[in-house]
């Protein structure tokens, strides 16, 4: 997948709504009086409710789809899921890096020959050291992100998902090898919500993020188009 050049191409709008009608209304509200044909994230809530039909509906509006289902299973199952995602024509999809090298390698092989960009999720942006420690991981989030990023790179995965706080460290080690998608981005005028490791859009792009996932600051705004334009203005 080609790296983004313009500010609008660097924003992934999270369609965190319960159904297709809601997703299409949201796209209309972001378009305002113009058009919107950007990159949109379809996650667990929406895909579980509507299935592949919502992917096709969003694509029919001219948008590219980031299918964020975070596959984590035995290697054969994940490989088949990756092939299914590629068959849907989505631009990106996710799998958990903690699934291990064999699972990651099976996924990379399954995506080979397609235009699908695989992204290995490292540490969720809702996690901090106490949350990691509760799962038996006693290192700082950044150290764990770097370990998992290394696994992904070695397995031939094209990119990772990490919080803004780890972008610079990943870039220093994997410059040019991994594309970076960054959730946990909050404009300077928006609340952090349940995200713990956050940055503003401008800070995240300056640190080296390729794409930013923006959800509630745009989608929950009274005027989503105005909020979207404000995010764009921050990173121009």
N, C-alpha and C positions, 0 to 999 in steps of 0.2 A: 504493500500500500504506500502510495506517494506521501512523503512528508508534507505537512501543511505549510503554506506560504503566507497567507493572510490571516489577520486576527480572527475573522469569522470561521476560518477552517480549523482553528485551534480549539474551538469550543465544542464539546459534546453535551447536548442538552439531555438531561435524564428524564425520560418519560415515566416517572414514578407515579402512575395512575392505575386505577383498578380495571379499566376496560378500554376497548378500541375506540369507542365514542369519545371517551375522555382524552385519549391520546391525540385524536384528530382535532378535537376542540382546542387542545393545548397548542398544537402546531398552528392552527388558525390564529390563535391569540398572539403567538410570537411573530407570525407573519404580519399582523396588523393590516395596513392598507397595501402592503407590498407582497413579497414572496419570501418563503423560507425553505431552503433546500439543503440544510446543513446535515451534520452528523448527529444522530439521536441514539441514546442508550435505551434498550429494552431489557429490563431486569426480571428478576424472579416473579414479582407480583403480577406484572402484566402478562408475561409469557405463560405463567401457570394458568391464568384465567382464560387467555385467548388462543394460545398456541401459535403455530406458524402463520395463521391468517393475519395476525396483527403486524408481523414483519412485512408481509406483502402489502398490507394497507399503508404502512408508513413509507415503504419503498415507492408505492404508487404516487405518493406526494412529491417524489423527487429527492427524498432524503436517503442517505446511507445509514446503515444500521450497525450499531455496536451491540452485539448480543451478549449481555453480561449474566451468564448463568453459572459461572465458577465451577466448572466440571471438576469432580474429585471422586474417582472410583478406580476400579481395577483397570490396568492399561488397555485391555481389549475394549471395554465399555466406553472409555474415554475416546479412544481412536474412532469408534463408530459414531459417537456424538459429534466429534470434530468433522467427520465427513458429512454428517447431516447438516451441520451449520454451514459448511462450504456449499452444500447443495441449495441452501436457502439464498445464497448470494449475499450474505452479510459481509461487512468489511472487516469486522473484528469479533473475536469471542475470547472468553476468559476460561482459565482453569487454575486450580490452586497449585502453586509451586510446591507446597508441602506434600503433594501426592508422590513426590520422589522422582529420581532420574528415569526409571523405566517407564513410568506413566508419561513423563514429559517427552521422552524420546518417541514413544508410540504416537503421541499427539502430533509432534512435529512431522513425523513420517506420514501421518494421515493427511496433514495439510499440504504436504509437498505437491507442487504442481498447480495449486489453486492460488487465488489472489487473497485468501484469508490470512489476516494477521493474527497470530496467536499471542495472547498476553497472559503471562503467569502472574497471578495475584500473590503478593508477598505477605505483608502484614496489613490487615484491615485498618482503616483510619479510625475506627472506633476503639482500637486496642491501644493500651499503654503498658508500661512495665508491670503494674499490679495484675492487669488482665492476662498478660503473657505468662507471668509467674504462676497464676492459677492453673494454667495448662501444662506446667512443667518446663517452660522455657524461661530460663533465668537470666538471659542476656538482654541488653538494651534493644529496643525495637530496631534501631539502625543496624546493629550487628546482625540481627536475624534477617533483616531485609537483604543485606549484602550477601549473606550465606545463600539465601534462596535465589537471589538474582544470579549468583554464580552457577547454581544448578540449572537454571533456565537457559543461560547463555551456553553452557556446555552441552545441553540437550538439543540445541538448535532452535529454541523458541525465539520469536522475533522481537518480543518486547515484554515489559513487565508493568504491573500496576503497583505504585507505591505512593506513600503520602508525600506532600511537598517537602517535608523535613529531611527526606532521604535522597532527594534528587541529586544534589551536588556530590554526595559520596558515591552514588551509583555511577554518575557521569565520570568521576575521576578514575574509576576502575574499568568501566565498560564503555568508554567513549566510542561512539560510532557502531557499537555492536548491538545495543538494545534500544528500542524505541520506548519512550516513557509516557504512560497515561497516568494522570494524577487526579484522584478525587480529593476530598478534604480541602477544596478551594473555596474560600469565602471572601467575597468583595469586602472592601473596608467598611461598607455601610450595612453589611448583613450579619446576623447572629451566627455563631458557630454551631449551634444545635448539638447533636450527639457526636460530632467529630472532635477528636482530641488533638490531632497533629495537623494543624492547618496553616495556610498562608493565603495572602491575597493573590488574585490572578496575575498581577504584574510581577510579584515576587516569585511565583512559581515558574512563569515563563523565563524570567531573568536567570533563575537557577538552572534551567535546561529542560523543562517539561516540553514534550511535543504536543500533547493534547491535554486539555483540562475538562474534567467532568463537572458540570454545573447543574445543580438540581433546584432545591428549594428557593435560593435567592432569585431565580427567574420564574420557576413554575408556580410558586406560591405568592408571587407578587400581584398586587392589584392590577398592574399593567405589565404583563410579561414582556411585551415588545420593548417598552421603555427600560425595563430592568436588563434585558438582553443587550440593548444598545449601550447601557452603562458599563456592563462587563467588557464589551468590545472596546469601549473607549479607554478602559483601564490598561489594556494590553497592547494598544496600538503604539 
